[in-house]
Amino acid sequence: MAVEELYGAVKRALSADSVKNPNAWVTASKLCARKRPELFPVRDKEVCDYLGLTPSRNYQVDWQVFQSLISDPDVIAAIDAARIATEVAAADRRLQVDQPRLRLLDAALWTYCMSLH
């Protein structure tokens, strides 16, 4: 409930009449994901399009899909392997890899979707 309340409050604040783009679902998602990266997926338009979520336009459905993905053992293994491979490739260079798996999943999905363009 608290997650839903935070998202709703941020979206309402960004959707005020004085705001230039009153349907700020992506911005609200990004702000919430920045505050609680282990709880909120970003819900970027490109990723939602790729996952087939755009027609529903329902954050609750989106959250369920992301929860299912991040709970899948194969997805978890791939994310963990990618984190390790990135750290190994960095060698002695300074590199900070995000820790929450959901944040890494968001980044991987967005990067993949952008590579399709």
C-alpha positions as CSV (number, residue, x, y, z in Angstrom):
1,M,0.0,0.0,0.0
2,A,2.8,2.4,0.9
3,V,4.5,1.9,-2.5
4,E,1.2,2.6,-4.3
5,E,0.6,5.7,-2.1
6,L,4.0,7.1,-2.9
7,Y,3.7,6.5,-6.6
8,G,0.2,8.1,-6.6
9,A,1.4,11.1,-4.7
10,V,4.4,11.7,-7.0
11,K,2.3,11.3,-10.1
12,R,-0.4,13.7,-8.8
13,A,2.2,16.3,-8.0
14,L,3.6,16.0,-11.5
15,S,0.2,16.1,-13.1
16,A,-1.0,19.4,-11.6
17,D,-2.7,21.8,-14.0
18,S,0.4,24.0,-13.9
19,V,2.6,21.2,-15.2
20,K,3.4,21.3,-19.0
21,N,3.0,17.6,-19.5
22,P,0.2,16.5,-17.1
23,N,0.5,12.7,-17.7
24,A,3.8,12.2,-16.0
25,W,3.7,8.4,-15.4
26,V,7.3,7.9,-16.7
27,T,8.7,10.7,-14.6
28,A,6.9,9.5,-11.5
29,S,8.2,6.0,-12.1
30,K,11.7,7.2,-12.5
31,L,11.6,9.3,-9.3
32,C,10.1,6.5,-7.3
33,A,12.7,4.0,-8.7
34,R,15.5,6.5,-7.8
35,K,14.2,6.7,-4.2
36,R,13.4,3.0,-3.8
37,P,15.3,1.0,-6.6
38,E,14.6,-2.3,-5.0
39,L,10.8,-1.7,-5.1
40,F,9.9,0.4,-8.2
41,P,10.5,-0.5,-11.8
42,V,11.1,2.5,-14.1
43,R,8.2,1.8,-16.5
44,D,9.9,3.5,-19.4
45,K,7.8,3.7,-22.6
46,E,10.2,1.8,-24.7
47,V,10.5,-1.1,-22.1
48,C,6.7,-1.1,-21.6
49,D,6.2,-1.3,-25.4
50,Y,8.8,-4.1,-25.7
51,L,7.1,-6.1,-22.9
52,G,3.6,-5.6,-24.4
53,L,2.4,-3.5,-21.4
54,T,1.6,-0.3,-23.2
55,P,-2.0,-1.2,-24.1
56,S,-3.0,-1.8,-20.5
57,R,-1.5,1.5,-19.2
58,N,-1.9,0.2,-15.7
59,Y,1.0,0.5,-13.3
60,Q,-0.3,-2.4,-11.2
61,V,-0.1,-4.8,-14.2
62,D,3.4,-3.4,-15.0
63,W,4.5,-4.0,-11.4
64,Q,3.2,-7.6,-11.5
65,V,5.1,-8.3,-14.7
66,F,8.4,-6.8,-13.3
67,Q,7.9,-8.7,-10.1
68,S,7.5,-11.9,-12.1
69,L,10.6,-11.2,-14.1
70,I,12.7,-10.3,-11.1
71,S,11.6,-13.5,-9.3
72,D,12.5,-15.8,-12.2
73,P,15.7,-17.9,-11.3
74,D,17.0,-17.6,-14.9
75,V,16.6,-13.8,-14.8
76,I,18.3,-13.6,-11.4
77,A,21.2,-15.7,-12.6
78,A,21.6,-13.6,-15.8
79,I,21.6,-10.3,-13.8
80,D,24.1,-11.7,-11.3
81,A,26.3,-13.0,-14.1
82,A,26.2,-9.6,-15.9
83,R,27.1,-7.8,-12.7
84,I,30.1,-10.0,-12.1
85,A,31.2,-9.8,-15.8
86,T,31.0,-6.0,-15.6
87,E,33.1,-5.9,-12.5
88,V,35.7,-8.3,-14.0
89,A,35.8,-6.3,-17.2
90,A,36.4,-3.1,-15.3
91,A,39.6,-4.6,-13.8
92,D,41.3,-2.0,-11.8
93,R,39.2,0.9,-13.0
94,R,36.8,2.5,-10.6
95,L,33.3,1.2,-11.3
96,Q,30.2,1.2,-9.2
97,V,27.5,-1.3,-10.3
98,D,24.0,-0.8,-9.0
99,Q,23.1,-3.4,-6.4
100,P,19.4,-3.8,-6.5
101,R,18.6,-6.5,-9.1
102,L,15.4,-4.6,-10.2
103,R,17.5,-1.6,-11.1
104,L,19.9,-3.7,-13.2
105,L,16.9,-5.4,-14.9
106,D,15.6,-1.9,-15.7
107,A,18.9,-0.9,-17.2
108,A,19.4,-4.1,-19.2
109,L,15.8,-3.9,-20.6
110,W,16.2,-0.3,-21.6
111,T,19.6,-0.8,-23.1
112,Y,18.3,-3.8,-25.1
113,C,15.2,-1.8,-26.3
114,M,17.4,1.1,-27.4
115,S,19.6,-1.2,-29.4
116,L,16.6,-2.2,-31.4
117,H,16.2,1.3,-32.8
